[in-house]
């Protein structure tokens, strides 16, 4: 039975969250880092307004032809997103977030951002 890299990565993230009791401090990729090309992504943040959970982050990838998956964590469990697709993460509350972007080869990039 062959397990996909995406499934291994998802299992790793969930395991770290369970063992650490929340947001992981760091996630090591399942693949060899030396074989990974850098993932170039620019974040455009929209802050909340009217004390509503209406913040957002736009992900603009340098390699737009590549398909990426994101995993996002915050101190509020309801804000966590696993295996997200697309270029916009919306309906975010104020807070600090950890974002992990993964390409199909299993290479990852970690980013931090804050929604005010």
N, C-alpha and C positions, 0 to 999 in steps of 0.2 A: 504494500500500500504506500503510495507516494503522497506526501503532504506538501501543499503549495507553500511558497515563501510567504505569501500574504497571510495564510492561516497560521504559520509559525510566528509571524510578527504580531498578529492579533493575540495569540495565546501569550506571547511574551509580555505584551502591554497589560493584559488583564492580570497575569500573574504578578507583575510588579505592583500594580495598583492594590491587589489583595494583600500582598506581603508588606507593602509600605503603609497601608492604611489610607491611601489617598493618591495624590498627584505624585507621579514618579519624578525623582530628582534628575535622572538621566536614563536614557534608553540606548543600549548598544545595538546596532544593527545585527541581523542574523547573517549577513553576507560579509565578505572580506572588504574592508574599507578601501584598500589599495586599488580594487577593481572598480570602484565607484567614481563616476563623473560627478562634479559638484552640481547640486540642484540649485539653480538660481531662481529665486522668487522674491517679488516685491509685495509688501503688504500695504494696502490703503485702508485706513481705519476710519469708520464713522462712529462717533461717540453717541451715547444715549442722549435723549432729550425728554423733558417733562417727567423725569424720574421713572421712565418706562424701560423695559428690556427690549429696546429697539436699536441697539448697537449692531455694527456689522464689520466684517473684514473682507476685503477683496483680495484675492490671490492672483497676481499677475506673474505667470511663469515665462522665463526667457525662451524656453523651448515649448512653444504653444502646441506643437504636434504630439508631445508626450502626454500620456495619461497618468495622472497622479491621484493618490489616495491620501487623505489627511486624517489625523487622530488628534483631537483637541481635548485638553484637560484644564480644569480650573478647580478652585477650592470648593465650588458648589457642584455637587454630583449631577444635578439636573442640567448643567451647562456642558457636560462632557459629550463629545461626539466621537464615535468609533466608525472607522471605515467610511468617512465622508467622501463624496465626489463633488465635482463642480468647482467653480471659482469664487463663490460667495458663501460666507457663513453668516447667517443673519439671526435676528431675534436674541441678541446677546445682552446680558445684564452688565452692569459695571463690575469691573474686576480685572485681575491679572490672569493671563492664559498662557499655556504651553501648547505649542502647535508642532506636530511632527508630520512632515511631508514625506511620502514614500513613492518612489517610481516603481515600475513593473519588475525591475531587477531586484528590488528589496533594499535599495540604497535609501538612506533617510537624511533629512535635514531638520534640525531643531531650531525653533524660533520662539521668542517670548514677545508678548504684546499686552497692552493694557487698554481697556475701554473705560473712559471716564463718564 
